[in-house]
Amino acid sequence: VALGSSPYIGIYKRTGDSSFTKLANPVDLPPFNASSIIFSPDGTHLAIGFIGTPFVIIYARSGDIFTKIAAPLSPALPADAASGLSLAYSSNGDYLAIGHIKNSASSLPNVSIYKRTSSNVYTKLSHSIATGPTIQSGFSVAFSPDDHYLAVGSNAADYYVKLYKGFGTSQVLKATNFGFNIDPTATIDGVGVQVEGSATLKTNDFYVND
């Protein structure tokens, strides 16, 4: 649970269908308010994103004890990342997507993707999620249940949601015909709707605009 003041997080353990017991706080607490909190699918890691260096911290869980991992991101997010605004694990726990703020002077994309390459190390991947010409924020990131797609929500003027397709250890067939058309002026609650219908096949661990 994210809290507005120190210790900034509260961790609870379910002890029944409707009972939760608060656990002892980790020894090393987050330094700022948490903007995103997520467990890895296997429950062994707890990632917390916030505005302020180092932007993301990850705890390793052993029983009911959460221990902060020293420098889990390789390389660490640069200073112009500005935040760990949103976090998402792939369903198999191999990938961690981090949405963050991009300012106009930065070449940094508004999403960074890390692959869990050992028990406590996440290695940054190269990808083609464009930086765009304007200020953008990765307000929300989410993997599809089969891990083939990554959706990114943004405040960019040119898009609010984009869908990216990834290729892991095997190639995946791409659907190119959705069977319907969307009016280019269509909106949902005032937000423009767009379907992008092209993509380029890339190599393993490489994400492309779908």
Backbone torsions as a table, in degrees:
resi	resn	phi	psi	omega
1	VAL	NA	131.2	177.1
2	ALA	-81.8	136.2	-179.5
3	LEU	-118.5	151.9	-176.4
4	GLY	-80.6	-9.0	179.4
5	SER	-145.0	170.2	-178.5
6	SER	-54.1	133.9	16.8
7	PRO	-87.3	7.6	175.3
8	TYR	72.3	-23.5	174.4
9	ILE	-136.5	153.6	170.3
10	GLY	-131.6	132.6	-177.8
11	ILE	-113.6	126.4	-176.4
12	TYR	-120.6	147.1	178.0
13	LYS	-113.4	130.5	178.4
14	ARG	-73.5	127.4	-179.0
15	THR	-115.7	5.1	178.6
16	GLY	-176.5	-174.1	-178.4
17	ASP	-62.3	-30.6	-176.5
18	SER	-135.6	17.0	-177.3
19	SER	-117.2	133.3	178.0
20	PHE	-130.1	132.4	-179.1
21	THR	-112.5	128.3	-179.0
22	LYS	-71.3	132.6	177.2
23	LEU	-89.7	165.1	176.0
24	ALA	-63.6	144.0	179.0
25	ASN	-64.9	147.9	172.9
26	PRO	-59.6	153.6	179.1
27	VAL	-63.2	-44.0	179.1
28	ASP	-100.9	109.9	-175.6
29	LEU	-92.4	158.5	173.9
30	PRO	-60.6	147.6	-178.4
31	PRO	-85.4	-11.3	-176.5
32	PHE	-143.0	171.4	174.7
33	ASN	-57.2	136.5	179.5
34	ALA	-79.1	130.3	174.8
35	SER	-97.8	-16.8	178.9
36	SER	-155.6	138.5	178.4
37	ILE	-136.0	132.8	179.7
38	ILE	-152.9	139.3	171.7
39	PHE	-88.2	147.1	168.7
40	SER	-67.3	153.8	-177.1
41	PRO	-56.2	-31.5	179.9
42	ASP	-85.9	-1.2	175.9
43	GLY	77.0	5.7	-176.7
44	THR	-88.8	-17.7	179.6
45	HIS	-125.4	143.6	174.0
46	LEU	-123.8	115.1	-178.8
47	ALA	-102.3	138.5	-179.1
48	ILE	-130.7	127.1	177.6
49	GLY	-109.3	148.3	-178.6
50	PHE	-158.2	168.9	177.7
51	ILE	-91.3	112.1	-176.4
52	GLY	132.9	145.6	-179.0
53	THR	-59.7	134.8	8.7
54	PRO	-93.0	12.2	174.0
55	PHE	78.5	-35.9	177.5
56	VAL	-142.3	132.7	169.3
57	ILE	-125.0	152.2	-178.2
58	ILE	-129.8	131.9	176.5
59	TYR	-104.6	140.8	171.4
60	ALA	-96.0	132.2	-179.3
61	ARG	-99.5	132.2	171.5
62	SER	-130.0	105.6	-172.1
63	GLY	64.7	-123.6	178.5
64	ASP	-102.6	13.9	-178.7
65	ILE	-105.9	130.0	178.8
66	PHE	-112.7	119.9	-176.5
67	THR	-115.9	126.9	-179.5
68	LYS	-65.0	131.0	177.9
69	ILE	-84.8	130.3	178.8
70	ALA	-75.0	123.0	174.9
71	ALA	47.6	63.0	-177.7
72	PRO	-73.7	-25.6	-177.4
73	LEU	-93.3	126.9	-178.3
74	SER	-126.3	108.7	-5.0
75	PRO	-77.6	167.6	177.3
76	ALA	-67.8	158.6	175.5
77	LEU	-63.1	136.4	179.7
78	PRO	-71.9	167.2	-176.1
79	ALA	-60.7	-31.9	-177.6
80	ASP	-80.5	3.3	171.5
81	ALA	-66.5	-34.7	172.4
82	ALA	70.4	-20.9	179.9
83	SER	-173.0	161.3	164.2
84	GLY	-106.4	72.0	-168.2
85	LEU	-65.0	-38.3	-179.0
86	SER	-147.1	151.8	-176.7
87	LEU	-135.5	146.8	174.8
88	ALA	-151.2	130.9	170.6
89	TYR	-94.0	143.5	168.1
90	SER	-67.1	159.9	-174.0
91	SER	-65.0	-25.7	177.5
92	ASN	-89.3	-2.6	177.0
93	GLY	79.5	3.9	-176.8
94	ASP	-79.5	-25.1	-174.1
95	TYR	-124.4	144.9	175.1
96	LEU	-127.2	117.3	176.5
97	ALA	-96.8	135.9	-178.3
98	ILE	-124.3	117.2	174.6
99	GLY	-91.7	135.9	-178.7
100	HIS	-147.3	175.8	-177.3
101	ILE	-81.7	138.7	172.9
102	LYS	-119.6	123.4	175.3
103	ASN	-93.0	165.4	-171.4
104	SER	-64.6	-20.9	-178.6
105	ALA	-90.4	-1.4	-174.0
106	SER	-102.1	144.0	173.7
107	SER	-90.9	0.3	-177.9
108	LEU	-70.7	134.0	173.3
109	PRO	-70.0	165.9	-178.4
110	ASN	-87.8	8.9	173.2
111	VAL	-140.2	135.2	171.1
112	SER	-116.8	141.4	-179.1
113	ILE	-121.4	127.1	179.6
114	TYR	-117.6	144.3	175.9
115	LYS	-108.6	132.8	178.6
116	ARG	-74.6	105.3	-173.1
117	THR	-100.0	-10.3	171.7
118	SER	-155.5	-177.2	-173.3
119	SER	-58.3	-36.3	-175.8
120	ASN	-128.7	21.8	-178.8
121	VAL	-128.2	131.8	175.5
122	TYR	-117.5	123.6	-176.1
123	THR	-105.8	130.7	-176.5
124	LYS	-68.9	137.9	178.3
125	LEU	-100.6	153.9	168.4
126	SER	-81.0	147.1	177.6
127	HIS	-157.1	171.0	-175.7
128	SER	-112.1	28.0	173.7
129	ILE	-71.5	111.6	-169.0
130	ALA	-65.5	148.5	177.4
131	THR	-76.9	-33.6	-179.2
132	GLY	76.5	163.7	-174.7
133	PRO	-87.8	-8.2	-171.5
134	THR	-122.0	174.2	175.2
135	ILE	-64.6	130.9	-178.0
136	GLN	-138.0	157.1	173.9
137	SER	-136.6	137.6	173.3
138	GLY	-83.8	74.5	-174.3
139	PHE	-61.0	-32.0	-177.5
140	SER	-152.0	140.0	175.5
141	VAL	-132.9	143.2	-179.0
142	ALA	-154.2	131.8	173.1
143	PHE	-86.6	147.4	171.1
144	SER	-71.4	159.0	-177.8
145	PRO	-57.1	-29.7	179.3
146	ASP	-90.9	2.3	177.0
147	ASP	68.3	9.7	-179.3
148	HIS	-83.3	-18.9	-175.8
149	TYR	-128.0	148.9	174.2
150	LEU	-127.9	120.5	177.0
151	ALA	-97.8	137.1	-178.1
152	VAL	-126.5	122.1	174.3
153	GLY	-94.4	141.7	-173.6
154	SER	-145.9	164.6	172.1
155	ASN	-102.3	14.5	-178.0
156	ALA	-67.6	146.2	-177.9
157	ALA	-66.8	-28.5	-176.0
158	ASP	-85.7	-14.9	175.4
159	TYR	-163.5	156.8	175.6
160	TYR	-114.4	-28.7	174.1
161	VAL	-139.2	133.6	172.6
162	LYS	-127.6	151.2	-178.0
163	LEU	-117.0	129.5	180.0
164	TYR	-119.0	146.5	-179.7
165	LYS	-113.3	134.1	-178.9
166	GLY	-114.5	158.2	178.4
167	PHE	-127.6	120.3	-179.0
168	GLY	-96.8	-121.7	-175.7
169	THR	-78.8	-13.5	179.0
170	SER	-139.3	156.2	178.6
171	GLN	-76.1	153.7	-179.2
172	VAL	-127.3	136.6	177.7
173	LEU	-67.3	140.3	-178.0
174	LYS	-104.5	129.4	175.0
175	ALA	-78.6	120.9	-178.3
176	THR	-110.3	-11.3	-179.7
177	ASN	-122.7	111.3	-178.0
178	PHE	-86.5	-7.4	176.3
179	GLY	79.9	6.5	178.5
180	PHE	-156.5	163.7	178.6
181	ASN	-114.7	149.7	175.6
182	ILE	-114.3	127.1	176.9
183	ASP	-57.0	130.1	-177.6
184	PRO	-62.1	-15.5	178.7
185	THR	-98.8	5.3	-175.7
186	ALA	-66.8	147.4	176.2
187	THR	-137.8	158.2	170.5
188	ILE	-124.3	115.3	-175.4
189	ASP	52.1	39.3	176.5
190	GLY	84.3	-2.4	-179.5
191	VAL	-100.7	131.5	-178.4
192	GLY	-63.1	146.3	-179.7
193	VAL	-115.7	134.9	179.4
194	GLN	-145.7	137.8	173.2
195	VAL	-109.5	124.7	177.2
196	GLU	-96.2	129.1	-169.2
197	GLY	-116.1	26.3	178.8
198	SER	-140.8	153.4	178.8
199	ALA	-159.3	161.1	178.8
200	THR	-121.8	127.9	179.5
201	LEU	-67.3	129.9	179.6
202	LYS	-121.4	-176.3	-177.1
203	THR	-85.9	-178.7	-179.1
204	ASN	-54.9	145.2	175.3
205	ASP	60.8	31.8	-179.0
206	PHE	-128.7	126.0	-175.7
207	TYR	-102.6	137.9	-178.3
208	VAL	-127.0	153.2	176.0
209	ASN	-65.7	126.5	-175.4
210	ASP	-97.8	NA	NA
